[in-house]
Amino acid sequence: MDRKIVFYHAPNSRSGGTLTLLEELGAEYELHVLNLRAGELRGPDYRAINPMGKVPAIRHGDALITEQPAIFMYLADLYAEAGLAPAGNDPLRGPYLRWMVFYGSCFEPALVDRSLNRDPAPPSTSPYGTWEDVMNTLQLQLAKGPYMLGERFTALDVLWGGALHWATLFKLVPETPLIRAYIDRVITRPAIQRAAARDAEFVARHVA
């Protein structure tokens, strides 16, 4: 099966994580760069691809995959030889899936509420409980380090390392020694540096 991916990306957005993962995987992909500043994500051409008007999105054959954790799981399995996803019979597979889903179901909603200075929903309806619940749970996992699943670097670390990097830059997540050390281990990887340099070029073009 052809593994070439069509990737829809906007610089300085969540889709930077997918760009980084593609570089880590050594994947073959066709890149479509959208200008967030010019409103291209909300235009009819892109909405015909993803009606939500969001990135990242990928196409693989006839399949459209959106939502960042789903894209990460799909790509890491598609390029399994890169070793960034525990196999189905690996004891780490369950924790791997847990932390992929935790990112979208708990961390991002909590981060959005925090950035807007609003309280979470009541405990019976909140998807994440409290901000303290999320951060305590996350830091307990990071303490098992050096990576999310211990000694093994996986696609989880591309996702979480990038997210925590941005969240600390914007002072939304406390830059504890544990979190800072984890971020530094991830963002200094060569593939991640390459992706960051490419994204900086795209931003410069759009600003110009």
RODO-196621 format. One record per residue: residue number from 1; y, x, z of N, C-alpha, C in turn. Coordinates in steps of 0.001 Angstrom, whole numbers, padded with zeros to 6 digits. Each point is the difference from the previous one (the first is absolute). Layout:
residues N
+-----+---------+---------+---------+---------+---------+---------+---------+---------+---------+
|   n |  nnorth |   neast |     nup | canorth |  caeast |    caup |  cnorth |   ceast |     cup |
+-----+---------+---------+---------+---------+---------+---------+---------+---------+---------+
| NUM |       Y |       X |       Z |       Y |       X |       Z |       Y |       X |       Z |
...
+-----+---------+---------+---------+---------+---------+---------+---------+---------+---------+
This chain:
residues 208
+-----+---------+---------+---------+---------+---------+---------+---------+---------+---------+
|   n |  nnorth |   neast |     nup | canorth |  caeast |    caup |  cnorth |   ceast |     cup |
+-----+---------+---------+---------+---------+---------+---------+---------+---------+---------+
|   1 | -001210 |  000856 |  000000 |  001210 | -000856 |  000000 |  001244 |  000880 |  000000 |
|   2 |  000960 | -000366 | -000826 |  001279 |  000716 | -000039 |  000716 | -000174 |  001335 |
|   3 |  000432 |  001097 |  000590 |  000644 | -000072 |  001312 |  001514 |  000139 | -000082 |
|   4 |  000553 | -000002 | -001202 |  001448 |  000148 | -000114 |  000713 | -001199 |  000613 |
|   5 |  001032 |  000295 |  000787 |  000777 | -001006 |  000720 |  001374 | -000142 | -000658 |
|   6 |  000489 | -001229 | -000097 |  001394 | -000250 | -000344 |  000715 | -000295 |  001319 |
|   7 |  001016 |  000775 |  000291 |  000662 | -000051 |  001306 |  001472 | -000360 | -000159 |
|   8 |  000424 | -001067 |  000694 |  001382 | -000463 | -000003 |  000666 |  000470 |  001294 |
|   9 |  001056 |  000780 | -000174 |  000576 |  000724 |  001129 |  001522 | -000072 | -000041 |
|  10 |  000598 | -000107 |  001176 |  001450 |  000129 |  000145 |  000259 |  001095 |  001024 |
|  11 |  000790 |  001009 | -000347 |  000277 |  001073 |  000959 |  000725 | -000524 |  001230 |
|  12 | -000197 |  000722 |  001104 |  000588 | -000384 |  001292 | -000463 | -001389 |  000432 |
|  13 | -001280 | -000276 | -000184 | -000576 | -001271 |  000424 | -001402 |  000253 |  000539 |
|  14 | -000649 | -001063 |  000430 | -001364 |  000132 |  000516 | -000954 |  000609 | -001020 |
|  15 |  000303 | -000168 | -001266 | -000940 |  000487 | -001009 | -000061 |  001519 | -000058 |
|  16 |  000909 |  000689 |  000713 | -000103 |  001451 |  000088 | -001322 |  000432 |  000608 |
|  17 | -000550 | -000799 |  000890 | -001299 |  000312 |  000582 | -001105 | -000004 | -001032 |
|  18 |  000054 | -000948 | -000930 | -001009 | -000065 | -001049 |  000131 |  001187 | -000950 |
|  19 |  001232 |  000380 | -000322 |  000209 |  001195 | -000826 | -000633 |  001215 |  000675 |
|  20 |  000191 |  000119 |  001292 | -000557 |  001116 |  000749 | -001524 | -000030 | -000015 |
|  21 | -000573 | -001186 |  000205 | -001460 | -000109 | -000005 | -000575 |  000365 | -001360 |
|  22 |  000622 | -000445 | -001068 | -000476 |  000347 | -001344 | -000007 |  001510 | -000198 |
|  23 |  001013 |  000677 |  000529 |  000043 |  001457 | -000093 | -001109 |  000631 |  000837 |
|  24 | -000215 | -000509 |  001196 | -001068 |  000524 |  000863 | -001375 | -000181 | -000652 |
|  25 | -000186 | -001116 | -000679 | -001295 | -000299 | -000616 | -000214 |  000760 | -001307 |
|  26 |  001078 |  000543 | -000575 | -000119 |  000589 | -001328 | -000316 | -001057 | -001043 |
|  27 |  000533 | -001199 |  000203 | -000318 | -001141 | -000858 |  000763 |  000058 | -001323 |
|  28 | -000593 | -000632 | -000995 |  000677 | -000169 | -001291 |  000771 | -001319 |  000050 |
|  29 |  001307 |  000073 | -000261 |  000770 | -001227 |  000067 |  001160 |  000023 | -000988 |
|  30 |  000344 | -001201 | -000426 |  001164 | -000232 | -000861 |  001093 | -000585 |  000887 |
|  31 |  001129 |  000678 |  000052 |  001047 | -000356 |  000950 |  001092 | -000833 | -000660 |
|  32 |  000332 | -001127 |  000627 |  001128 | -000831 | -000420 |  001006 |  000004 |  001148 |
|  33 |  001142 |  000645 | -000199 |  001003 |  000121 |  001047 |  001029 | -001112 | -000155 |
|  34 |  000205 | -000754 |  001065 |  000942 | -001115 |  000022 |  001229 |  000388 |  000812 |
|  35 |  001140 | -000490 | -000429 |  001258 |  000312 |  000671 |  000313 | -001086 |  001021 |
|  36 | -000211 |  000338 |  001266 |  000244 | -000946 |  001081 |  001478 | -000376 |  000065 |
|  37 |  000870 |  000987 | -000187 |  001444 | -000227 |  000080 |  000481 | -000971 | -001076 |
|  38 | -000652 |  000037 | -001160 |  000411 | -000872 | -001110 | -000686 | -001366 |  000046 |
|  39 | -000822 | -000251 |  001011 | -000639 | -001304 |  000154 | -001188 | -000232 | -000911 |
|  40 | -000588 |  001070 | -000520 | -001097 | -000186 | -000957 | -001241 | -000641 |  000629 |
|  41 | -000176 |  000171 |  001298 | -001170 | -000605 |  000639 |  000078 | -001516 |  000001 |
|  42 |  001214 | -000538 | -000027 |  000179 | -001454 |  000047 |  000182 | -000608 | -001379 |
|  43 | -000027 |  000842 | -001016 |  000185 | -000493 | -001362 | -001252 | -000669 | -000543 |
|  44 |  000152 | -000797 | -001063 | -001137 | -000753 | -000540 | -001107 |  000892 | -000543 |
|  45 |  000330 |  001164 | -000534 | -001044 |  000871 | -000561 | -000976 |  000452 |  001083 |
|  46 |  000557 |  000430 |  001132 | -000910 |  000460 |  001050 | -000641 | -001163 |  000750 |
|  47 |  000719 | -001097 |  000161 | -000600 | -001162 |  000671 | -001174 | -000565 | -000798 |
|  48 | -000016 |  000243 | -001294 | -001157 | -000417 | -000797 | -001237 |  000826 |  000361 |
|  49 |  000230 |  001181 |  000545 | -001109 |  000856 |  000453 | -000345 | -000331 |  001440 |
|  50 |  000988 |  000034 |  000887 | -000182 | -000341 |  001407 |  001034 | -001048 |  000378 |
|  51 | -000402 | -001264 |  000112 |  000968 | -001064 |  000300 |  000756 |  000195 |  001310 |
|  52 | -000538 |  000832 |  000900 |  000700 |  000267 |  001255 |  001206 |  000907 | -000196 |
|  53 |  000082 |  000684 | -001145 |  001124 |  000891 | -000248 |  000038 |  001174 |  000952 |
|  54 | -001191 |  000523 |  000355 | -000092 |  001103 |  000949 | -000810 |  001142 | -000607 |
|  55 |  000262 |  001196 |  000501 | -000845 |  001146 | -000281 | -000540 |  000496 |  001346 |
|  56 | -001145 |  000694 | -000043 | -000753 |  000448 | -001173 | -000863 | -001099 | -000594 |
|  57 | -000344 |  000228 | -001256 | -001017 | -000801 | -000680 | -000721 |  000942 | -000955 |
|  58 | -001292 | -000222 | -000155 | -000768 |  000774 | -000975 | -000838 | -000941 | -000845 |
|  59 | -000263 |  000448 | -001211 | -000975 | -000662 | -000854 | -001143 |  000961 | -000262 |
|  60 | -001206 | -000537 |  000064 | -001177 |  000771 | -000384 | -000845 | -000918 | -000864 |
|  61 | -000001 |  000271 | -001291 | -000625 | -000946 | -000919 |  000756 | -001313 |  000052 |
|  62 | -000724 | -001090 |  000244 |  000633 | -001324 |  000065 |  000444 | -000363 |  001426 |
|  63 | -000293 |  000861 |  000960 |  000287 | -000337 |  001392 |  001385 |  000474 |  000410 |
|  64 |  000762 | -000900 |  000621 |  001271 |  000350 |  000619 | -000230 |  000094 |  001501 |
|  65 |  000402 |  001117 |  000592 | -000132 |  000168 |  001445 |  001387 |  000239 |  000565 |
|  66 |  000372 | -000793 |  001000 |  001265 |  000162 |  000712 | -000320 |  000147 |  001486 |
|  67 |  001020 |  000156 |  000808 | -000079 |  000186 |  001449 | -000522 |  001404 |  000286 |
|  68 |  000838 |  000760 |  000649 | -000251 |  001429 |  000120 | -001362 |  000366 |  000607 |
|  69 | -000428 | -000603 |  001119 | -001323 |  000366 |  000512 | -001133 | -000303 | -000981 |
|  70 |  000098 | -001123 | -000720 | -001027 | -000334 | -000981 | -000034 |  001033 | -001122 |
|  71 |  001172 |  000428 | -000444 |  000074 |  001025 | -001045 | -000603 |  001312 |  000497 |
|  72 |  000300 |  000370 |  001225 | -000540 |  001242 |  000553 | -001524 | -000051 |  000071 |
|  73 | -000538 | -001099 |  000492 | -001454 | -000117 |  000101 | -000649 |  000019 | -001378 |
|  74 |  000615 | -000696 | -000941 | -000557 | -000061 | -001353 | -000020 |  001385 | -000649 |
|  75 |  001115 |  000685 |  000062 |  000105 |  001305 | -000670 | -000896 |  001047 |  000659 |
|  76 | -000031 |  000020 |  001323 | -000823 |  001004 |  000681 | -001478 | -000222 | -000282 |
|  77 | -000423 | -001250 | -000187 | -001390 | -000277 | -000377 | -000247 |  000324 | -001472 |
|  78 |  000979 | -000294 | -000841 | -000156 |  000262 | -001439 | -000166 |  001496 | -000259 |
|  79 |  000743 |  000807 |  000734 | -000089 |  001466 | -000125 | -000721 |  000564 |  001235 |
|  80 | -001194 | -000501 |  000224 | -000747 |  000325 |  001214 | -000290 |  001488 |  000134 |
|  81 | -000097 |  000704 | -001142 | -000335 |  001427 |  000064 |  001078 |  000824 |  000696 |
|  82 |  001211 | -000556 |  000125 |  001072 |  000709 |  000705 | -000223 |  000027 |  001513 |
|  83 | -000892 | -000858 |  000492 | -000356 |  000011 |  001418 |  001028 | -000604 |  000926 |
|  84 |  000881 | -000848 | -000521 |  001054 | -000572 |  000843 | -000351 | -001362 |  000590 |
|  85 | -001227 | -000474 | -000251 | -000450 | -001263 |  000580 | -001434 |  000156 |  000489 |
|  86 | -000277 | -000315 |  001263 | -001384 |  000003 |  000457 | -000827 | -001011 | -000801 |
|  87 | -001210 |  000378 | -000337 | -000882 | -000889 | -000756 | -000445 | -001179 |  000863 |
|  88 | -000596 | -001002 | -000643 | -000395 | -001216 |  000706 | -000967 |  000231 |  001143 |
|  89 | -000846 |  001027 | -000110 | -000979 |  000266 |  001057 |  000466 |  001057 |  000996 |
|  90 |  001245 |  000418 | -000115 |  000570 |  000999 |  000909 |  000487 | -000701 |  001273 |
|  91 | -000300 |  000532 |  001194 |  000496 | -000627 |  001231 |  001519 | -000106 |  000067 |
|  92 |  000708 |  000811 | -000797 |  001458 | -000061 |  000001 |  000548 | -001111 | -000895 |
|  93 | -000891 | -000660 | -000768 |  000496 | -001026 | -000934 |  000699 | -001144 |  000736 |
|  94 | -000585 | -000468 |  001097 |  000614 | -001101 |  000750 |  001367 |  000366 |  000555 |
|  95 |  000128 |  001128 |  000723 |  001328 |  000408 |  000460 |  000987 |  000214 | -001138 |
|  96 | -000475 |  000517 | -001119 |  000861 |  000205 | -001173 |  000585 | -001333 | -000464 |
|  97 | -000840 | -001020 | -000124 |  000478 | -001318 | -000429 |  000921 | -000610 |  001054 |
|  98 | -000351 |  000208 |  001264 |  000825 | -000541 |  001081 |  001435 |  000494 | -000115 |
|  99 |  000174 |  001311 | -000173 |  001345 |  000559 |  000009 |  000740 | -000242 | -001302 |
| 100 | -000707 | -000203 | -001089 |  000657 | -000436 | -001236 |  000605 | -001386 |  000196 |
| 101 | -000780 | -000905 |  000560 |  000465 | -001377 |  000169 |  001037 | -000096 |  001118 |
| 102 | -000164 |  000780 |  001050 |  000968 |  000008 |  001102 |  001402 |  000329 | -000508 |
| 103 |  000076 |  000888 | -000981 |  001300 |  000373 | -000546 |  000756 | -001229 | -000507 |
| 104 | -000652 | -000809 | -000842 |  000681 | -001151 | -000585 |  000089 | -001202 |  000910 |
| 105 | -001002 | -000182 |  000858 | -000037 | -001215 |  000815 |  000765 |  000131 |  001309 |
| 106 |  000141 |  001219 |  000505 |  000672 |  000197 |  001289 |  001223 |  000912 | -000091 |
| 107 | -000191 |  001210 | -000549 |  001080 |  000972 |  000049 |  001217 | -000446 | -000807 |
| 108 | -000196 | -000391 | -001248 |  001166 | -000377 | -000823 |  000732 | -001219 |  000550 |
| 109 | -000696 | -001080 |  000384 |  000751 | -001124 |  000590 |  000768 |  000404 |  001258 |
| 110 | -000607 |  000846 |  000829 |  000696 |  000446 |  001211 |  001211 |  000851 | -000355 |
| 111 | -000154 |  000849 | -001011 |  001095 |  000872 | -000408 |  001160 | -000810 | -000578 |
| 112 | -000297 | -001026 | -000764 |  001053 | -000846 | -000574 |  000762 | -000712 |  001118 |
| 113 | -000725 | -000570 |  000956 |  000673 | -000661 |  001116 |  000886 |  000981 |  000756 |
| 114 | -000515 |  001204 |  000204 |  000775 |  000996 |  000741 |  001254 |  000407 | -000773 |
| 115 | -000130 |  000168 | -001313 |  001152 |  000417 | -000802 |  001089 | -001066 | -000022 |
| 116 | -000390 | -001250 |  000172 |  000955 | -001108 | -000008 |  000431 | -000403 |  001411 |
| 117 | -000450 |  000750 |  001000 |  000337 | -000272 |  001398 | -000341 | -001425 |  000420 |
| 118 | -001159 | -000453 | -000444 | -000415 | -001341 |  000400 | -001312 |  000076 |  000780 |
| 119 | -000160 | -000955 |  000911 | -001195 | -000036 |  000835 | -001197 | -000463 | -000816 |
| 120 | -001201 |  000448 |  000378 | -001190 | -000517 | -000685 | -000197 | -001478 |  000308 |
| 121 | -000838 | -000626 | -000780 | -000379 | -001385 |  000283 | -000749 | -000050 |  001330 |
| 122 | -000138 | -001184 |  000587 | -000779 | -000108 |  001245 | -001399 |  000587 | -000172 |
| 123 | -000600 |  000513 |  001076 | -001309 |  000653 | -000111 | -001067 | -000811 | -000717 |
| 124 |  000055 | -001312 |  000126 | -001030 | -000832 | -000629 |  000121 | -000037 | -001518 |
| 125 |  001162 |  000393 | -000536 |  000199 | -000057 | -001450 |  000386 |  001339 | -000622 |
| 126 |  000384 |  000977 |  000809 |  000393 |  001299 | -000549 | -001199 |  000710 | -000613 |
| 127 |  000149 |  000564 | -001211 | -001131 |  000717 | -000605 | -000290 |  001332 |  000678 |
| 128 |  000930 |  000466 |  000829 | -000180 |  001336 |  000573 |  000174 |  000058 |  001521 |
| 129 |  000357 | -001061 |  000652 |  000239 |  000035 |  001443 |  001395 |  000474 |  000294 |
| 130 |  000144 |  001260 |  000443 |  001308 |  000572 |  000281 |  000102 |  001366 | -000671 |
| 131 |  001230 |  000481 | -000112 |  000225 |  001339 | -000548 | -000722 |  001051 |  000839 |
| 132 |  000038 | -000167 |  001307 | -000664 |  000946 |  000898 | -001511 | -000002 | -000232 |
| 133 | -000574 | -001182 | -000243 | -001438 | -000074 | -000312 | -000329 |  000835 | -001224 |
| 134 |  000797 | -000167 | -001039 | -000252 |  000706 | -001259 |  000110 |  001505 |  000190 |
| 135 |  001088 |  000453 |  000628 |  000220 |  001435 |  000133 | -001006 |  000648 |  000951 |
| 136 | -000353 | -000679 |  001072 | -000995 |  000549 |  000915 | -001356 |  000131 | -000678 |
| 137 | -000380 | -001027 | -000747 | -001285 |  000021 | -000707 | -000023 |  001116 | -001034 |
| 138 |  001092 |  000145 | -000739 |  000088 |  001045 | -001014 | -000063 |  001391 |  000619 |
| 139 |  000745 |  000209 |  001062 |  000039 |  001336 |  000591 | -001322 |  000371 |  000672 |
| 140 | -000716 | -000971 |  000518 | -001341 |  000279 |  000519 | -000911 |  000527 | -001099 |
| 141 |  000151 | -000562 | -001201 | -000819 |  000464 | -001124 |  000442 |  001389 | -000468 |
| 142 |  001302 |  000218 | -000097 |  000507 |  001299 | -000440 | -000397 |  001116 |  000965 |
| 143 | -000138 | -000332 |  001270 | -000361 |  001006 |  001001 | -001404 |  000552 | -000224 |
| 144 | -000807 | -000715 | -000797 | -001352 |  000479 | -000308 |  000020 |  001043 | -001101 |
| 145 |  001131 |  000224 | -000630 |  000340 |  000843 | -001124 | -000975 |  001104 | -000343 |
| 146 |  000413 |  000818 | -000970 |  001356 |  000127 | -000551 |  000399 | -001106 | -000983 |
| 147 | -000989 | -000798 | -000471 |  000291 | -001066 | -000960 | -000410 | -001351 |  000585 |
| 148 |  000237 | -001054 | -000733 | -000278 | -001338 |  000508 | -001456 | -000188 |  000382 |
| 149 | -000901 |  000617 | -000741 | -001424 | -000124 |  000302 | -000557 |  001266 |  000637 |
| 150 |  000857 |  000741 |  000659 | -000450 |  001223 |  000652 |  000186 |  001203 | -000896 |
| 151 | -001075 |  000724 | -000248 |  000078 |  001239 | -000770 |  000146 | -000239 | -001499 |
| 152 | -000335 | -001194 | -000455 | -000061 | -000246 | -001440 |  001300 | -000590 | -000542 |
| 153 |  000574 |  000649 | -001011 |  001170 | -000531 | -000704 | -000473 | -001046 | -001007 |
| 154 |  000628 | -001175 |  000022 | -000378 | -001084 | -000917 |  001259 | -000648 | -000577 |
| 155 | -000236 | -000990 | -000838 |  001123 | -000767 | -000561 |  000839 | -000643 |  001099 |
| 156 | -000598 | -000263 |  001152 |  000774 | -000534 |  001129 |  001190 |  000885 |  000326 |
| 157 | -000203 |  001295 | -000066 |  001061 |  000929 |  000397 |  001118 |  000051 | -001027 |
| 158 | -000328 | -000227 | -001260 |  001049 | -000113 | -001019 |  000867 | -001220 |  000320 |
| 159 | -000654 | -001102 |  000347 |  000714 | -001233 |  000315 |  000835 |  000145 |  001274 |
| 160 | -000643 |  000410 |  001086 |  000671 |  000039 |  001296 |  000972 |  001163 |  000114 |
| 161 | -000350 |  001148 | -000559 |  000908 |  001141 |  000073 |  001320 | -000298 | -000675 |
| 162 | -000068 | -000597 | -001192 |  001221 | -000358 | -000719 |  000797 | -001070 |  000710 |
| 163 | -000700 | -001021 |  000507 |  000692 | -001101 |  000673 |  000694 |  000476 |  001276 |
| 164 | -000679 |  000813 |  000775 |  000606 |  000493 |  001237 |  001135 |  000972 | -000277 |
| 165 | -000132 |  000748 | -001088 |  001094 |  000905 | -000388 |  001286 | -000782 | -000241 |
| 166 | -000090 | -001053 | -000807 |  001185 | -000806 | -000289 |  000499 | -000738 |  001253 |
| 167 | -000944 | -000526 |  000780 |  000396 | -000781 |  001172 |  000713 |  000867 |  001041 |
| 168 | -000413 |  001256 |  000127 |  000709 |  000882 |  000939 |  001355 |  000426 | -000546 |
| 169 |  000098 |  000195 | -001315 |  001294 |  000342 | -000593 |  001040 | -001079 |  000285 |
| 170 | -000441 | -001265 | -000022 |  000909 | -001115 |  000240 |  000033 | -000418 |  001480 |
| 171 | -000603 |  000829 |  000855 |  000039 | -000206 |  001454 | -000640 | -001320 |  000417 |
| 172 | -000963 | -000471 | -000782 | -000703 | -001234 |  000349 | -001233 |  000278 |  000850 |
| 173 | -000563 |  001185 | -000167 | -001158 |  000440 |  000784 |  000425 |  001222 |  000793 |
| 174 | -000335 |  000059 |  001281 |  000395 |  001164 |  000801 | -000699 |  001267 | -000484 |
| 175 |  000759 |  001076 | -000098 | -000550 |  001262 | -000493 | -000588 |  000782 |  001169 |
| 176 | -001118 | -000493 |  000517 | -000683 |  000690 |  001082 | -000636 |  001281 | -000544 |
| 177 | -000311 |  000966 |  000854 | -000671 |  001216 | -000487 | -001291 | -000304 | -000759 |
| 178 | -000750 | -000999 |  000463 | -001250 | -000372 | -000661 |  000257 | -000503 | -001415 |
| 179 |  000974 | -000894 | -000140 |  000308 | -000568 | -001316 |  000602 |  001062 | -000913 |
| 180 |  000897 |  000825 |  000528 |  000624 |  001054 | -000816 | -001031 |  000992 | -000525 |
| 181 | -000926 |  000397 |  000842 | -001022 |  000954 | -000427 | -000890 | -000611 | -001065 |
| 182 | -000329 | -001278 |  000151 | -000830 | -000681 | -001000 |  000720 | -000079 | -001343 |
| 183 |  001256 | -000432 |  000021 |  000778 | -000087 | -001242 |  000037 |  001354 | -000704 |
| 184 |  000270 |  001054 |  000747 |  000124 |  001327 | -000598 | -001310 |  000467 | -000632 |
| 185 | -001120 | -000333 |  000620 | -001295 |  000377 | -000590 | -000203 | -000675 | -001349 |
| 186 |  000501 | -001232 | -000120 | -000237 | -000767 | -001225 |  000994 |  000364 | -001100 |
| 187 |  001298 | -000013 |  000306 |  000999 |  000102 | -001072 |  000123 |  001403 | -000579 |
| 188 | -000611 |  000974 |  000636 |  000049 |  001360 | -000549 | -001144 |  000279 | -000967 |
| 189 | -000868 | -000951 | -000237 | -001089 |  000196 | -000958 |  000573 |  000140 | -001412 |
| 190 | -000600 |  000859 | -000831 |  000556 |  000246 | -001345 |  000151 | -001256 | -000851 |
| 191 | -000989 | -000882 |  000008 |  000087 | -001205 | -000824 |  001143 | -000896 |  000454 |
| 192 |  000220 | -000048 |  001294 |  001068 | -000832 |  000535 |  001361 |  000595 | -000340 |
| 193 |  000092 |  001311 |  000027 |  001236 |  000660 | -000415 |  000284 | -000244 | -001485 |
| 194 | -001041 |  000033 | -000831 |  000187 | -000269 | -001439 |  000517 | -001415 | -000219 |
| 195 | -000603 | -000952 |  000675 |  000423 | -001392 | -000165 |  001437 | -000193 |  000461 |
| 196 |  000372 |  000630 |  001102 |  001371 | -000124 |  000512 |  001001 |  000581 | -000989 |
| 197 | -000361 |  001117 | -000632 |  000894 |  000620 | -000978 |  000169 | -000901 | -001224 |
| 198 | -001090 | -000610 | -000448 |  000095 | -000922 | -001146 |  000892 | -001191 |  000340 |
| 199 | -000184 | -000542 |  001196 |  000792 | -001162 |  000399 |  001482 |  000357 |  000075 |
| 200 |  000307 |  001185 |  000477 |  001398 |  000437 |  000069 |  000605 |  000084 | -001395 |
| 201 | -000788 |  000426 | -000980 |  000480 |  000040 | -001391 |  000296 | -001415 | -000507 |
| 202 | -000880 | -000932 |  000294 |  000214 | -001394 | -000452 |  001260 | -000570 |  000626 |
| 203 |  000205 |  000256 |  001286 |  001193 | -000507 |  000679 |  001263 |  000575 | -000646 |
| 204 | -000024 |  001283 | -000300 |  001160 |  000648 | -000596 |  000338 | -000627 | -001366 |
| 205 | -001025 | -000293 | -000772 |  000232 | -000633 | -001305 |  000620 | -001370 |  000152 |
| 206 | -000505 | -000783 |  000952 |  000513 | -001353 |  000178 |  001433 | -000002 |  000525 |
| 207 |  000292 |  000949 |  000874 |  001370 |  000103 |  000510 |  000946 |  000392 | -001137 |
| 208 | -000467 |  000917 | -000858 |  000838 |  000439 | -001135 |  000216 | -001129 | -000980 |
+-----+---------+---------+---------+---------+---------+---------+---------+---------+---------+
